[in-house]
Each structure stands twice: as structure tokens, then as C-alpha cells.
Amino acid sequence: MYKRILGPKILTIALVTVNCVFLNQVSGQKATSPKPGQATAWDKPATPLSGRPKLVVGIVVDQMRWDYLYRFNNRYSDGGFKRMLREGFSCENTLINYTPTVTAAGHTCVYTGSVPAVHGIVGNEWFSPALNREIYCAEDSTVNTVGSTSNAGKMSPENMQVTTIGDELRLATNFKSKVVGVAIKDRGSILPAGHSATAAYWYDGTTGNWITSSYYMNRLPDWVENYNREKWPAQYLEHPWNTLYPIESYRQSAEDNKAYEGATPVFPHDMSANANKGIAGTPYGNTMTLAFAQKAVNAYRLGNNGVTDMLTVSLSSTDYVGHQYGPNSIEAEDTYLRLDKDLAAFFKYLDATVGKGQYLVFLTADHGVAHVPGFSRENKLPGGSWSVASDIKQINAIVKERFGVEKAVIGASNYQLYLDHDGIEKAGKSVKDIAVVAAKELLKDTAIANAFPLSELMNVIIPNPLRNMLINGYNAKRSGDIQYIVRPGYIEGGKTGTTHGLWYPYDAHIPLVWMGWGIHSGKSNKLTGMTDIAPTIAALLRIQMPSGNVGLPIDAIAH
């Protein structure tokens, strides 16, 4: 018996008992022992700490530039973006503080407070010399698709090397908090929700089903199966996508029929022939995502579980629309006008189910977007398009001639080139020497502003914030050997559409608006980093910040 008392568990209980007896003696109360079967203080259900919201809702609008908050503001409804700006607090000068500015890295940064150098998600994909192929950010061959016969569910957060704010919330409540991720894109759901998420759901365009993976569960809940049976993509696209208002009233956009916008540049857009896949590239993809998110709130009773829960929502359709049509298209403007109405309905739903002022919501983006090069040329602005493939071909030819090494460049990802270290070393040549030659060849391309071996990053004369962004984006085990910087306004691609990924403000300046529990109205132009979002939530909830966090709480929010 004496040995058992010295064990850590029994010792803890013994100390608690002694303290209870002492307190009772001080207060004049008689100390009593619990009767057999009677619940003790440590047996009772946990109650939430006072001063926490019932629910935290994170909304990432994929590819939303900061200026969209105001560019279309005169046509927004009172309940969507305008409500957030009126009732909430806007961090007007929020910037991504790493490169590349892409979806997977952005979503990971928002919820981890970390950067690719630490969290490991250096891009949507990255080249693996060991496997001689690109690795997708969320791929996981050890799990299976749940809810579909395709491979779209063979995904998990395994490649993310740190915790998220949702993980820390779960830890802080001994895993009583529920954390659920929802997005059309798998990476937009999985990475924000974190490693210990209650669930994460994403959309399978090959089947039209919302799915998950065996990482989270072995079968879909009934409510998801019921939702899938209703075939919502076909219902949303029963009629062609036309403008919400008369098309001639869209005065913040270029004319509708622009050849540089893509395959179908003219309204109305009929997607009914392939509704399952086509819905992602229309505003109705966002409508469907928020409708599914509402179902998740109801099914998991988010905000009504006695502890703080978290819902992470990523709205992917803005990115699909933006890539094809560009930020100056009527399609983009119409997508944001419709999204505004969808957000208004979503907030109204949360007001009714969780309670106005009882939930904390923030809205941000994972990156911005560049102008379509054709639009830039049309308006005498700098910009153009180029292809890295031709540069790689030229580099490999020169390296073979000078060093006798075949295909020295074996991969390109995230504005970096990867060299064949094994092949170069077997040929008795220097990786460093070949990297220098490759960088010099890249600089001959008019689209390239700078190029250098990443081993020389600390020695190259480049300005801040670019230097710090490159350092934050460099991961020793996953990044390449040569970094190249594309000139402002230039994109890697063809003659239509656009993309993102660079350090310039059009890609890196994102919205960040907070609303609801604990938030006072206002705005600030003080510099804020994307990495500051997660530690701000941690400060508000009084929980530990994520394990790889490098950001700081925003004083105006976590006051």
C-alpha cells in the first residue's frame, strides 16, 4: 500500500485530498470523503474556461487579393464583407512573409503560425530527388479513400511537420474540442484542420461526392452520405452560370469577351455537361462548400459542446475562377458578389445556431494573384509569360558540353531547380560549380529578375523583405538547389489565364478581418504577418501556440 501511494497517480490524488482537507479546516467546514459511486470533482464533465468563444471559424478565401474588400464594396450586401468591416477589425496591411505564395503553404501558415522552413509544406508539391518525382503536399499511400472509389482520398496531414492551432485547442481541452475542416480542395481542408482533427472533408470532382480518408474514419457519417445522394452539383448547375446583375453594370471589370481569359470567356457558362468537375470553377462551388459547412456545424454540434470548437473552411472556387479568367474579369467580380451573399447567409446561420457574439470568425486568404499577361499588355503594364522548361533544356545542354554531365537539372518546383547530386558526383564534378553555371544561364532569360544557388542565399545582394521571405521558404530537406526570381507581372504559363506564387504585393498582400467574440470594430495599417494569425488565436483562447510558431499575437486583437 505504501508503494502504491508513492506512485505518481496515487501521489497526486493524495495531495489533492490533503489540500481539500486543509481548505475545509480553514473554512470551518467538515472534511468528508466521497461515498461509493459518488462523483468527485475530477470525475465531473469538463466545463469551458470563462472568456472563450463557443466556436472559432477560420475562413480562407483561396486567391483573394486584399483590394477585393474594397474594389467591389459598393455592391456588397450589408451582411457579408460589409458586416465584417463594420462590426469587425481589419488588419489592412497583412502580408505573406515567405515564398512561394501558393495554396498549401498559405493554408498551413495561417493555422500553424509557421513558415515552410519549419512546417515543411514548401509548396503544393515539391520534387524529391530520392523518388525522382514530385511529392504532393497531402499525399499518403498508407490511407484509403472513404466515400468514393477514386484515389482522391489517399490523403492526410502527414507531410506537415508541426501542430496547428486546432491541434493545440484539442490538447488544451484534453481532446474534448471538436475541430472540423471543409473545402473543395483536399489541401484546403486537411492542412488547416491539423493532425488530430475530428474530421476533414473535401470534394471529389470525379464522382461529385464529399469524401474523406481512413486517416479520420472508416466510413462516411450518414449525414454526408445523405448530402451526396442529393447530387447538389447537378442542381446548382441545372442552369448556366450567368451574371447576378445585368452584365453591362459590371464596371469594375474588363469587357466580357477577352481571348486571354481562357476556353470559355463569354457569359453564360454552361457547365451542366460535367457538373461534378465543373462546379469547382463557378461561384456555386463556394455556395456548396458553405452549405456543407453548415451541415457539419449541425452534425458535430459545433459551438454547442460545452467547450470551444473550431471549424476551418476554405473557399476554393475563387482560385479556380481566378486562374482561368484573371482578377479583372467579370467572372471574378461576379464570383465575389455571389460569395458576399453566401457569407451573409452563413453568418446569419451561425448567429442563429451558435449565437451572435458567441463565435469568433476570421477571414483571410492563402495568396493573391497576378494580372493576366494579356490584360497587362493591353493596358501597357509590365508583364508577360514564360516557360521554365526551355531554360532547363538550355542549361542541361550547356552543362553537358562543359562538364560532361547528362541532365544535371532533374526537377523544377516552386521557382527552384533541383540538381542531380548523385549523377554530378559520380562524374567527379562539383554541384556548386554547376549550380553557378545554371544560375548564370537563367539570368539570360528576360523574364528572370535574379537567380542564384540557394547555398549562396545569405551572400547574394537582394533587398528585404525578399531575403527574409526566401529564408522563411527554404527547407533544407525539401527545397531545391537554385532559386530564380521572376520579374514583376510575369507568370510561368501559356497565353491565357494567370497564376501566383511570387513575393510581390499582388501575390502577398492578403485580407485579414476578425469579427465576433472579443473583437472591437476598427482597422489598422500596421504591418501584420500571415504567421501572426495562429498566435493571436492562441492568445485569445489562452492556449499554447502551435509547435512551429514564429509569429506574434496581434496587439489590436489580442488586447
SENUBA-751312 format. One record per residue (C-alpha): residue number from 1; x, y, z. Coordinates in Angstrom, 2 decimals, always signed. Layout:
N
> NUM; X; Y; Z $
...
END
This chain:
559
> 1; +0.00; +0.00; +0.00 $
> 2; +2.87; +2.32; +0.87 $
> 3; +4.49; +1.69; -2.54 $
> 4; +1.25; +2.47; -4.35 $
> 5; +0.95; +5.80; -2.58 $
> 6; +4.40; +6.71; -3.86 $
> 7; +3.27; +6.05; -7.46 $
> 8; +2.68; +9.25; -9.42 $
> 9; -1.07; +8.86; -9.91 $
> 10; -1.85; +7.97; -6.30 $
> 11; +0.52; +10.61; -5.01 $
> 12; -1.30; +13.28; -6.99 $
> 13; -4.64; +12.20; -5.58 $
> 14; -3.24; +12.10; -2.08 $
> 15; -2.00; +15.68; -2.40 $
> 16; -5.37; +16.84; -3.71 $
> 17; -7.08; +15.18; -0.77 $
> 18; -4.74; +16.81; +1.73 $
> 19; -5.30; +20.23; +0.17 $
> 20; -9.07; +19.73; +0.27 $
> 21; -8.91; +18.80; +3.96 $
> 22; -6.76; +21.86; +4.71 $
> 23; -9.16; +24.19; +2.88 $
> 24; -12.13; +22.73; +4.68 $
> 25; -10.39; +23.21; +8.02 $
> 26; -9.64; +26.84; +7.21 $
> 27; -13.24; +27.49; +6.17 $
> 28; -14.60; +25.68; +9.21 $
> 29; -16.27; +23.01; +7.09 $
> 30; -16.02; +19.35; +7.98 $
> 31; -13.96; +17.32; +5.55 $
> 32; -15.87; +14.40; +4.11 $
> 33; -14.87; +11.54; +1.86 $
> 34; -16.98; +10.74; -1.21 $
> 35; -19.43; +7.92; -0.82 $
> 36; -19.01; +4.84; -3.02 $
> 37; -20.22; +5.69; -6.53 $
> 38; -20.44; +9.41; -5.77 $
> 39; -18.83; +11.68; -8.42 $
> 40; -15.81; +13.64; -7.27 $
> 41; -14.65; +16.98; -8.64 $
> 42; -12.24; +15.34; -11.01 $
> 43; -14.91; +12.95; -12.30 $
> 44; -17.31; +15.67; -13.40 $
> 45; -17.57; +16.69; -17.09 $
> 46; -15.20; +19.47; -18.10 $
> 47; -16.69; +22.93; -18.41 $
> 48; -15.25; +25.60; -20.70 $
> 49; -12.99; +28.22; -19.23 $
> 50; -14.78; +31.53; -18.88 $
> 51; -13.89; +34.02; -21.53 $
> 52; -13.66; +31.71; -24.51 $
> 53; -15.88; +31.72; -27.59 $
> 54; -18.11; +28.77; -28.25 $
> 55; -16.71; +28.36; -31.75 $
> 56; -13.76; +29.61; -33.78 $
> 57; -14.41; +29.79; -37.52 $
> 58; -11.49; +30.26; -39.89 $
> 59; -12.37; +31.23; -43.47 $
> 60; -9.65; +31.22; -46.11 $
> 61; -10.76; +32.62; -49.46 $
> 62; -8.44; +30.98; -51.96 $
> 63; -6.69; +33.63; -54.13 $
> 64; -8.40; +36.65; -52.56 $
> 65; -6.38; +39.84; -53.05 $
> 66; -6.71; +42.43; -50.28 $
> 67; -8.15; +45.03; -52.65 $
> 68; -11.23; +42.88; -53.31 $
> 69; -12.53; +44.01; -49.92 $
> 70; -12.98; +47.47; -51.40 $
> 71; -12.95; +47.11; -55.18 $
> 72; -16.45; +45.63; -55.24 $
> 73; -17.58; +47.07; -51.91 $
> 74; -20.31; +49.33; -53.28 $
> 75; -22.19; +46.25; -54.48 $
> 76; -21.66; +44.04; -51.45 $
> 77; -24.63; +43.32; -49.19 $
> 78; -24.82; +44.55; -45.61 $
> 79; -24.42; +41.05; -44.16 $
> 80; -21.22; +39.77; -45.79 $
> 81; -17.93; +41.59; -46.31 $
> 82; -19.51; +44.90; -45.25 $
> 83; -20.67; +43.38; -41.99 $
> 84; -17.18; +42.13; -41.26 $
> 85; -15.65; +45.55; -41.96 $
> 86; -18.40; +47.34; -40.00 $
> 87; -18.55; +45.11; -36.92 $
> 88; -15.07; +43.65; -37.04 $
> 89; -11.42; +44.64; -37.09 $
> 90; -9.44; +44.71; -40.33 $
> 91; -5.66; +44.28; -40.40 $
> 92; -5.25; +46.20; -43.65 $
> 93; -1.53; +45.62; -44.17 $
> 94; -1.30; +41.85; -43.78 $
> 95; +1.45; +40.26; -45.87 $
> 96; +2.66; +36.75; -46.52 $
> 97; +6.18; +36.56; -45.11 $
> 98; +7.68; +33.70; -47.15 $
> 99; +7.80; +32.43; -50.70 $
> 100; +6.32; +30.73; -52.65 $
> 101; +2.86; +32.22; -52.19 $
> 102; +0.81; +29.13; -53.02 $
> 103; -2.23; +27.35; -51.59 $
> 104; -0.72; +24.57; -49.47 $
> 105; +1.93; +26.75; -47.89 $
> 106; -0.59; +29.53; -47.24 $
> 107; -3.19; +27.37; -45.53 $
> 108; -0.50; +25.72; -43.43 $
> 109; +0.98; +29.06; -42.39 $
> 110; -2.39; +30.53; -41.36 $
> 111; -3.11; +27.71; -38.94 $
> 112; +0.41; +26.94; -37.69 $
> 113; +1.89; +30.42; -37.36 $
> 114; +4.91; +28.87; -39.03 $
> 115; +6.77; +29.06; -42.34 $
> 116; +7.84; +26.41; -44.89 $
> 117; +11.37; +26.36; -43.46 $
> 118; +9.85; +24.92; -40.28 $
> 119; +6.49; +23.32; -41.12 $
> 120; +7.81; +21.59; -44.25 $
> 121; +4.99; +22.39; -46.68 $
> 122; +7.20; +24.21; -49.18 $
> 123; +4.59; +24.21; -51.95 $
> 124; +1.58; +22.40; -53.31 $
> 125; +4.17; +19.86; -54.33 $
> 126; +7.94; +19.61; -54.33 $
> 127; +10.46; +17.50; -56.21 $
> 128; +12.02; +14.52; -54.47 $
> 129; +15.40; +13.54; -55.96 $
> 130; +15.25; +10.27; -53.99 $
> 131; +11.94; +9.30; -55.61 $
> 132; +12.64; +11.13; -58.87 $
> 133; +9.15; +12.60; -58.83 $
> 134; +7.11; +15.36; -57.28 $
> 135; +5.54; +14.75; -53.89 $
> 136; +2.06; +16.17; -53.34 $
> 137; +1.67; +18.09; -50.08 $
> 138; -1.09; +15.89; -48.65 $
> 139; -0.39; +12.54; -50.30 $
> 140; -0.37; +9.46; -48.08 $
> 141; -0.22; +5.99; -49.59 $
> 142; -0.92; +4.36; -46.22 $
> 143; -4.55; +5.55; -46.09 $
> 144; -7.59; +4.89; -48.27 $
> 145; -10.40; +6.92; -49.77 $
> 146; -13.61; +6.97; -47.76 $
> 147; -16.76; +7.88; -49.71 $
> 148; -15.53; +7.23; -53.24 $
> 149; -13.84; +4.58; -55.37 $
> 150; -11.22; +7.04; -56.64 $
> 151; -7.79; +7.75; -55.16 $
> 152; -8.80; +11.30; -54.21 $
> 153; -8.98; +10.32; -50.56 $
> 154; -5.50; +8.87; -50.18 $
> 155; -4.55; +12.00; -48.25 $
> 156; -3.56; +13.06; -44.73 $
> 157; -1.61; +15.81; -42.90 $
> 158; +1.41; +13.50; -42.51 $
> 159; +3.77; +15.75; -44.52 $
> 160; +3.07; +18.74; -42.23 $
> 161; +5.76; +18.66; -39.56 $
> 162; +4.21; +20.88; -36.85 $
> 163; +0.93; +21.25; -34.99 $
> 164; -1.90; +23.59; -35.92 $
> 165; -3.89; +25.88; -33.67 $
> 166; -6.69; +23.29; -33.89 $
> 167; -4.31; +20.64; -32.56 $
> 168; -3.40; +22.92; -29.68 $
> 169; -7.08; +23.58; -28.93 $
> 170; -7.69; +19.86; -28.81 $
> 171; -4.72; +19.40; -26.48 $
> 172; -5.87; +22.25; -24.23 $
> 173; -9.27; +20.62; -23.70 $
> 174; -7.98; +17.05; -23.45 $
> 175; -9.38; +16.43; -26.95 $
> 176; -12.93; +17.40; -26.00 $
> 177; -13.00; +20.25; -28.53 $
> 178; -14.10; +19.26; -31.99 $
> 179; -12.12; +20.51; -34.99 $
> 180; -13.55; +20.02; -38.48 $
> 181; -12.13; +21.06; -41.88 $
> 182; -14.19; +21.65; -45.05 $
> 183; -13.00; +22.62; -48.55 $
> 184; -13.32; +21.59; -52.17 $
> 185; -9.53; +21.18; -52.31 $
> 186; -8.14; +18.39; -50.15 $
> 187; -5.17; +20.53; -49.04 $
> 188; -7.55; +23.35; -48.11 $
> 189; -9.32; +21.04; -45.67 $
> 190; -6.61; +18.70; -44.39 $
> 191; -3.77; +21.09; -43.58 $
> 192; -5.87; +23.69; -41.66 $
> 193; -7.72; +21.04; -39.65 $
> 194; -4.46; +19.57; -38.36 $
> 195; -3.16; +16.20; -37.25 $
> 196; -5.69; +15.46; -34.52 $
> 197; -8.76; +16.81; -36.30 $
> 198; -12.14; +15.31; -35.55 $
> 199; -12.78; +15.21; -39.30 $
> 200; -11.78; +16.74; -42.60 $
> 201; -13.90; +16.62; -45.75 $
> 202; -13.15; +17.59; -49.33 $
> 203; -14.76; +17.26; -52.74 $
> 204; -14.09; +14.54; -55.31 $
> 205; -14.79; +16.03; -58.74 $
> 206; -14.65; +12.63; -60.44 $
> 207; -17.70; +11.38; -58.52 $
> 208; -19.41; +14.52; -57.22 $
> 209; -19.10; +13.26; -53.64 $
> 210; -17.76; +14.87; -50.49 $
> 211; -15.18; +12.43; -49.17 $
> 212; -12.53; +11.90; -46.53 $
> 213; -9.81; +9.34; -45.82 $
> 214; -9.28; +6.43; -43.47 $
> 215; -6.88; +8.69; -41.56 $
> 216; -10.02; +10.19; -39.98 $
> 217; -12.68; +7.48; -40.18 $
> 218; -13.55; +4.20; -41.88 $
> 219; -16.92; +5.23; -43.28 $
> 220; -18.74; +8.44; -44.05 $
> 221; -21.30; +9.59; -41.48 $
> 222; -24.91; +9.22; -42.53 $
> 223; -25.34; +12.97; -42.92 $
> 224; -22.54; +13.12; -45.51 $
> 225; -23.91; +10.14; -47.42 $
> 226; -27.35; +11.74; -47.42 $
> 227; -25.86; +15.00; -48.72 $
> 228; -24.04; +13.16; -51.51 $
> 229; -27.21; +11.37; -52.58 $
> 230; -28.86; +14.72; -53.26 $
> 231; -26.46; +15.39; -56.19 $
> 232; -26.02; +19.07; -55.45 $
> 233; -23.51; +19.85; -58.24 $
> 234; -26.11; +18.98; -60.87 $
> 235; -28.75; +21.01; -59.02 $
> 236; -26.52; +24.09; -58.78 $
> 237; -25.59; +23.86; -62.47 $
> 238; -29.03; +22.99; -63.78 $
> 239; -28.97; +26.46; -65.33 $
> 240; -25.90; +28.10; -66.90 $
> 241; -23.80; +30.44; -64.80 $
> 242; -24.93; +33.93; -65.73 $
> 243; -24.20; +37.25; -64.05 $
> 244; -26.00; +38.11; -60.85 $
> 245; -26.80; +41.58; -62.20 $
> 246; -27.13; +42.92; -65.76 $
> 247; -23.75; +42.36; -67.38 $
> 248; -23.41; +45.97; -68.51 $
> 249; -23.41; +47.06; -64.85 $
> 250; -20.08; +45.31; -64.13 $
> 251; -17.96; +48.41; -64.41 $
> 252; -15.07; +47.24; -62.24 $
> 253; -14.06; +44.65; -64.81 $
> 254; -12.80; +44.42; -68.37 $
> 255; -15.14; +43.52; -71.22 $
> 256; -16.55; +40.02; -71.17 $
> 257; -15.11; +38.60; -74.37 $
> 258; -11.34; +38.52; -73.91 $
> 259; -9.31; +35.84; -75.68 $
> 260; -6.68; +35.81; -72.93 $
> 261; -9.24; +34.65; -70.35 $
> 262; -9.39; +31.03; -71.43 $
> 263; -11.52; +28.49; -73.26 $
> 264; -14.94; +29.91; -72.39 $
> 265; -14.54; +33.67; -71.91 $
> 266; -18.16; +34.68; -72.54 $
> 267; -21.26; +34.55; -70.34 $
> 268; -23.35; +32.48; -69.86 $
> 269; -21.16; +29.50; -68.91 $
> 270; -22.88; +26.15; -69.32 $
> 271; -21.21; +23.56; -67.07 $
> 272; -24.10; +21.11; -66.91 $
> 273; -22.44; +18.51; -69.14 $
> 274; -19.79; +17.92; -66.49 $
> 275; -21.33; +19.35; -63.35 $
> 276; -19.31; +17.24; -60.93 $
> 277; -15.98; +18.64; -62.07 $
> 278; -17.26; +21.94; -63.44 $
> 279; -18.81; +23.25; -60.23 $
> 280; -15.40; +24.00; -58.73 $
> 281; -14.82; +26.64; -61.41 $
> 282; -18.04; +28.53; -60.69 $
> 283; -19.31; +30.62; -57.74 $
> 284; -21.61; +27.74; -56.86 $
> 285; -18.62; +25.78; -55.61 $
> 286; -18.38; +28.28; -52.76 $
> 287; -22.14; +28.09; -52.20 $
> 288; -21.92; +24.32; -51.95 $
> 289; -18.92; +24.47; -49.60 $
> 290; -20.64; +26.81; -47.15 $
> 291; -23.84; +24.74; -47.31 $
> 292; -21.82; +21.62; -46.49 $
> 293; -20.07; +23.53; -43.68 $
> 294; -23.47; +24.32; -42.18 $
> 295; -24.30; +20.62; -42.25 $
> 296; -21.03; +19.94; -40.40 $
> 297; -21.83; +22.56; -37.75 $
> 298; -25.17; +20.87; -37.15 $
> 299; -23.87; +17.29; -37.25 $
> 300; -20.99; +17.89; -34.83 $
> 301; -22.92; +20.44; -32.75 $
> 302; -20.02; +22.81; -33.20 $
> 303; -20.28; +25.66; -30.73 $
> 304; -22.68; +23.71; -28.55 $
> 305; -20.44; +21.10; -26.94 $
> 306; -19.55; +22.91; -23.71 $
> 307; -16.02; +23.65; -24.92 $
> 308; -14.61; +25.78; -27.71 $
> 309; -14.82; +24.06; -31.09 $
> 310; -13.19; +25.03; -34.38 $
> 311; -14.38; +24.98; -37.99 $
> 312; -11.92; +25.62; -40.80 $
> 313; -13.44; +26.49; -44.16 $
> 314; -11.53; +27.11; -47.38 $
> 315; -13.40; +28.54; -50.35 $
> 316; -11.60; +27.09; -53.35 $
> 317; -13.74; +28.24; -56.28 $
> 318; -12.38; +31.78; -56.20 $
> 319; -9.00; +30.29; -57.10 $
> 320; -10.31; +28.19; -59.98 $
> 321; -12.19; +31.17; -61.41 $
> 322; -9.25; +33.50; -60.89 $
> 323; -6.75; +31.23; -62.62 $
> 324; -8.83; +30.92; -65.74 $
> 325; -10.28; +34.41; -66.09 $
> 326; -7.99; +36.68; -64.06 $
> 327; -8.65; +39.36; -61.43 $
> 328; -10.05; +41.89; -63.89 $
> 329; -12.73; +39.64; -65.38 $
> 330; -16.47; +39.90; -64.98 $
> 331; -16.30; +36.28; -63.85 $
> 332; -14.12; +37.24; -60.87 $
> 333; -16.31; +40.21; -59.96 $
> 334; -19.48; +38.11; -60.16 $
> 335; -17.87; +35.37; -58.07 $
> 336; -17.12; +37.81; -55.25 $
> 337; -20.56; +39.41; -55.38 $
> 338; -22.11; +35.97; -55.03 $
> 339; -19.63; +34.93; -52.34 $
> 340; -20.60; +38.02; -50.37 $
> 341; -24.23; +36.86; -50.31 $
> 342; -23.17; +33.33; -49.35 $
> 343; -21.11; +34.67; -46.44 $
> 344; -24.04; +36.80; -45.28 $
> 345; -26.25; +33.70; -45.18 $
> 346; -23.53; +31.72; -43.39 $
> 347; -23.07; +34.36; -40.70 $
> 348; -26.84; +34.54; -40.22 $
> 349; -26.87; +30.78; -39.73 $
> 350; -24.09; +30.98; -37.11 $
> 351; -25.94; +33.80; -35.35 $
> 352; -28.96; +31.52; -35.02 $
> 353; -27.22; +28.26; -34.11 $
> 354; -24.22; +29.41; -32.05 $
> 355; -25.30; +32.92; -31.09 $
> 356; -24.27; +36.34; -32.30 $
> 357; -21.16; +37.41; -30.43 $
> 358; -20.59; +33.84; -29.23 $
> 359; -18.33; +32.78; -32.10 $
> 360; -15.04; +34.22; -33.33 $
> 361; -14.52; +34.34; -37.08 $
> 362; -11.57; +35.47; -39.13 $
> 363; -11.37; +35.77; -42.89 $
> 364; -8.10; +35.79; -44.81 $
> 365; -6.52; +34.37; -47.97 $
> 366; -3.74; +31.95; -48.81 $
> 367; -2.33; +34.20; -51.57 $
> 368; -3.30; +36.79; -54.17 $
> 369; -2.90; +36.68; -57.94 $
> 370; -1.16; +38.40; -60.84 $
> 371; -2.88; +40.14; -63.72 $
> 372; -3.33; +38.06; -66.85 $
> 373; -0.31; +38.95; -69.04 $
> 374; -2.63; +39.67; -71.98 $
> 375; -4.52; +42.18; -69.86 $
> 376; -1.24; +43.82; -68.83 $
> 377; -0.05; +44.16; -72.43 $
> 378; -3.44; +45.50; -73.48 $
> 379; -3.13; +48.24; -70.85 $
> 380; +0.60; +48.96; -71.31 $
> 381; +1.55; +47.45; -67.95 $
> 382; +4.70; +45.39; -67.28 $
> 383; +4.28; +41.67; -67.56 $
> 384; +4.43; +38.60; -69.71 $
> 385; +4.62; +34.82; -69.64 $
> 386; +7.44; +32.35; -69.98 $
> 387; +8.26; +28.65; -69.57 $
> 388; +10.98; +27.25; -67.35 $
> 389; +11.14; +24.08; -69.46 $
> 390; +13.04; +25.82; -72.26 $
> 391; +15.54; +27.25; -69.75 $
> 392; +16.13; +23.80; -68.25 $
> 393; +16.74; +22.38; -71.71 $
> 394; +19.32; +25.08; -72.40 $
> 395; +21.01; +24.63; -69.01 $
> 396; +21.31; +20.86; -69.41 $
> 397; +22.82; +21.27; -72.85 $
> 398; +25.48; +23.73; -71.60 $
> 399; +26.30; +21.62; -68.53 $
> 400; +26.73; +18.53; -70.71 $
> 401; +29.06; +20.44; -73.00 $
> 402; +31.18; +21.94; -70.21 $
> 403; +31.08; +19.23; -67.55 $
> 404; +30.03; +16.08; -69.37 $
> 405; +27.02; +15.56; -67.07 $
> 406; +23.76; +14.35; -68.59 $
> 407; +20.56; +16.08; -67.40 $
> 408; +22.06; +17.90; -64.45 $
> 409; +18.70; +19.60; -63.75 $
> 410; +16.24; +16.86; -62.90 $
> 411; +13.34; +18.85; -61.47 $
> 412; +11.70; +22.23; -61.01 $
> 413; +9.24; +23.21; -58.29 $
> 414; +8.30; +26.42; -56.52 $
> 415; +10.63; +28.63; -58.56 $
> 416; +13.59; +26.40; -57.77 $
> 417; +15.67; +23.96; -59.81 $
> 418; +16.84; +20.61; -58.45 $
> 419; +20.20; +19.17; -59.49 $
> 420; +21.13; +15.50; -59.83 $
> 421; +23.64; +15.36; -56.98 $
> 422; +24.39; +11.65; -57.43 $
> 423; +24.96; +11.96; -61.17 $
> 424; +27.16; +15.05; -60.78 $
> 425; +29.26; +13.47; -58.03 $
> 426; +29.65; +10.20; -59.98 $
> 427; +31.01; +12.28; -62.86 $
> 428; +33.57; +13.77; -60.47 $
> 429; +32.15; +17.28; -60.82 $
> 430; +31.14; +19.94; -58.32 $
> 431; +27.45; +20.55; -57.57 $
> 432; +28.35; +24.10; -56.55 $
> 433; +30.12; +24.85; -59.84 $
> 434; +27.21; +23.54; -61.90 $
> 435; +24.73; +25.50; -59.79 $
> 436; +26.64; +28.70; -60.53 $
> 437; +26.57; +28.00; -64.28 $
> 438; +22.86; +27.18; -64.19 $
> 439; +22.06; +30.42; -62.36 $
> 440; +24.03; +32.45; -64.91 $
> 441; +22.09; +30.85; -67.74 $
> 442; +18.78; +31.63; -66.06 $
> 443; +19.75; +35.29; -65.81 $
> 444; +19.93; +35.44; -69.61 $
> 445; +16.13; +34.98; -69.74 $
> 446; +14.36; +38.36; -69.93 $
> 447; +11.64; +37.10; -67.57 $
> 448; +14.13; +36.40; -64.76 $
> 449; +15.00; +39.21; -62.34 $
> 450; +17.55; +37.20; -60.35 $
> 451; +18.89; +33.68; -59.97 $
> 452; +21.46; +32.17; -57.64 $
> 453; +22.43; +28.94; -55.87 $
> 454; +20.46; +28.64; -52.64 $
> 455; +23.72; +27.83; -50.86 $
> 456; +24.63; +31.48; -51.51 $
> 457; +21.36; +32.93; -50.22 $
> 458; +23.00; +34.78; -47.35 $
> 459; +25.65; +36.29; -49.62 $
> 460; +23.51; +37.48; -52.53 $
> 461; +22.68; +41.19; -52.61 $
> 462; +18.87; +41.24; -52.50 $
> 463; +16.54; +43.58; -50.62 $
> 464; +14.25; +42.85; -47.74 $
> 465; +11.57; +41.70; -47.38 $
> 466; +12.54; +39.38; -50.25 $
> 467; +15.59; +37.97; -48.47 $
> 468; +13.63; +37.09; -45.35 $
> 469; +10.80; +35.63; -47.43 $
> 470; +13.25; +33.36; -49.24 $
> 471; +14.88; +32.30; -45.98 $
> 472; +11.47; +31.54; -44.47 $
> 473; +10.57; +29.49; -47.53 $
> 474; +13.78; +27.46; -47.65 $
> 475; +13.60; +23.97; -46.19 $
> 476; +16.91; +22.11; -46.22 $
> 477; +15.34; +18.72; -46.89 $
> 478; +12.68; +19.71; -49.42 $
> 479; +13.87; +22.79; -51.29 $
> 480; +15.95; +22.84; -54.47 $
> 481; +19.46; +23.98; -55.36 $
> 482; +18.87; +27.11; -57.44 $
> 483; +16.42; +29.92; -56.76 $
> 484; +15.08; +32.12; -59.52 $
> 485; +13.06; +35.32; -59.12 $
> 486; +10.59; +36.17; -61.86 $
> 487; +10.14; +39.82; -62.85 $
> 488; +7.01; +41.69; -61.63 $
> 489; +3.95; +40.95; -63.76 $
> 490; +5.46; +37.82; -65.32 $
> 491; +3.97; +34.38; -64.84 $
> 492; +5.02; +30.89; -65.75 $
> 493; +2.36; +29.67; -68.13 $
> 494; +0.72; +29.98; -71.51 $
> 495; -1.15; +32.71; -73.34 $
> 496; -4.36; +32.51; -71.28 $
> 497; -5.19; +32.73; -67.61 $
> 498; -2.88; +33.67; -64.76 $
> 499; -1.22; +32.38; -61.59 $
> 500; +0.55; +33.37; -58.38 $
> 501; +3.50; +32.37; -56.21 $
> 502; +5.84; +35.37; -56.15 $
> 503; +6.79; +37.84; -53.43 $
> 504; +5.23; +40.93; -54.98 $
> 505; +2.27; +42.67; -53.27 $
> 506; -0.28; +41.42; -55.79 $
> 507; +0.55; +37.88; -54.61 $
> 508; +1.45; +38.58; -50.99 $
> 509; -0.96; +41.29; -49.76 $
> 510; -3.97; +39.49; -48.30 $
> 511; -7.10; +40.45; -46.33 $
> 512; -7.37; +39.69; -42.62 $
> 513; -10.64; +40.64; -40.93 $
> 514; -11.81; +39.49; -37.50 $
> 515; -15.40; +39.57; -36.25 $
> 516; -17.49; +38.37; -33.33 $
> 517; -16.45; +37.25; -29.86 $
> 518; -13.94; +39.58; -28.22 $
> 519; -13.46; +41.77; -31.31 $
> 520; -13.96; +45.52; -31.30 $
> 521; -14.57; +47.38; -34.56 $
> 522; -11.74; +49.22; -36.25 $
> 523; -8.79; +48.81; -38.54 $
> 524; -5.03; +49.13; -38.53 $
> 525; -2.42; +49.71; -41.23 $
> 526; +0.34; +48.31; -39.01 $
> 527; +2.39; +45.61; -40.71 $
> 528; +0.98; +42.18; -39.89 $
> 529; +2.34; +38.82; -40.98 $
> 530; +0.35; +35.81; -42.05 $
> 531; +2.24; +33.99; -39.29 $
> 532; +0.55; +36.24; -36.69 $
> 533; -2.92; +34.72; -37.12 $
> 534; -2.40; +31.46; -35.19 $
> 535; -0.63; +33.01; -32.16 $
> 536; -3.37; +35.64; -31.98 $
> 537; -5.99; +32.91; -31.70 $
> 538; -3.82; +31.16; -29.10 $
> 539; -3.64; +34.37; -27.07 $
> 540; -7.41; +34.92; -27.29 $
> 541; -8.14; +31.35; -26.20 $
> 542; -5.29; +31.29; -23.66 $
> 543; -3.82; +28.11; -25.07 $
> 544; -0.37; +27.12; -26.27 $
> 545; +0.67; +28.36; -29.69 $
> 546; +1.47; +25.71; -32.35 $
> 547; +4.77; +23.85; -32.09 $
> 548; +6.47; +25.57; -35.04 $
> 549; +5.06; +29.05; -34.44 $
> 550; +7.25; +32.02; -35.40 $
> 551; +4.56; +34.72; -35.40 $
> 552; +3.42; +37.17; -32.73 $
> 553; -0.05; +37.95; -31.36 $
> 554; -1.67; +40.99; -32.97 $
> 555; -1.98; +43.52; -30.14 $
> 556; -5.08; +45.19; -31.58 $
> 557; -6.91; +41.84; -31.49 $
> 558; -5.42; +40.00; -28.51 $
> 559; -5.58; +43.07; -26.27 $
END
